[in-house]
Amino acid sequence: MPAIDAYLHQVLERNGSDLHFLAGDPARVRQYGELKTLGPEPLVAETVKTTLYEIMPKLAVERFETKDGTDFAYSIPGVARFRVNVMRQLNGMGAVFRAIPSKARTADELKLPEAVRNLCKINNGLILVTGKTGSGKSTTLAALIDDINTREKGHILTIEDPIEFVHVRKNCLISQREIGVHAASFSTALLSALREDPDVILVGELRDLETMSIAVTAAEMGILVMGTLHTNGAAATVDRLVNAFPADKQPHVRTMLSTSLRGVVSQQLIPKADKQGRVAALEILINTPAIANLIRQGKMDQLENGMQSGGAAGMRLMDSAIQGLLDERQITGNEAFKKAINKAKFEQYRAAT
């Protein structure tokens, strides 16, 4: 058994999301959002190197030795999969392992709002799930893909770095491609995907202008494209997408987005009041005619007002989602204050906990 497995088993036993395995520091687990040590002893640099090289695929070793960093997937058969990032740091090598459940959770299990579930019932356009690293974007997307896989008969193509959830074929044909193993980059894989008769394309991350451009074009062509961005807030996501393009192309991109964007889900995870896990707060933007009009005219600063008055379509702002969780006593006032956008609105709850 590889030496790292003992640490990873401890992470799973504690319901942890990540293992931090860095030379010069004790091994740490992220449990419900907080980092906790797995033992008092700092890890020796040579031990870390041996342990990581034991599990790194040949391609990952080559990438690491030329670029001082690499990503790959690692699995303990029948137990769990992990997304791994290995890097060099001050005290030697280090790695962070992100636990990926062996089976994608369903939309029911995640209690996704109806507005979000309805997004994947549309057969074309662009759906974006955003938030900071570790906010559960991959889990939400996997649930949406699983929902389509259960209902439809079509071809789902995923492009990831690395492959996280392995989807079992239900009603759909599923092709999963990994950057660095099956394709050189997101943009080349996405360009190739357009010729592979897909009904749905999942892009792990819209990292660069070329990938964004092809994704928007694919959505215009009648394919359902899902992707992630590291942005905070649904309105900020639309703004970021438009501003990634040169100034002379932006009016055209706004017009394309106004017709092809289906919705943006921006999320963050908040520790539960009982300390037994975390719950997702979702900000939702749905591309109604009113929202499409604002995007086309470039009035991004008015998108939040549009979302506020679009409750009937299922839209909501992050602070409203947090207020809802607080009213249901799923989270504490302190946590609500910490995660809120408008802190003043939650100041009254802060002292109560």
Secondary structure, 3 states (H helix, E strand, C coil): CCCHHHHHHHHHHCCCCEEEEEECCCCEEEECCEEEECCCCCECHHHHHHHHHHHCCHHHHHHHHHHCEEEEEEEECCCEEEEEEEEEECCEEEEEEEEECCCCCCHHHHCCCHHHHHHCCCCCEEEEEECCCCCCHHHHHHHHHHHHHHHCCCEEEEEECCCCCCCCCCCCEEEEEEECCCECCHHHHHHHHCCCCCCEEEECCCCCHHHHHHHHHHHHCCCEEEEEECCCCHHHHHHHHHHCCCHHHHHHHHHHHHHHEEEEEEEEEEECCCCCCEEEEEEEEECCHHHHHHHHHCCHHHHHHHHHCCHHHCCECHHHHHHHHHHCCCCCHHHHHHHCCCHHHHHHHHCCC
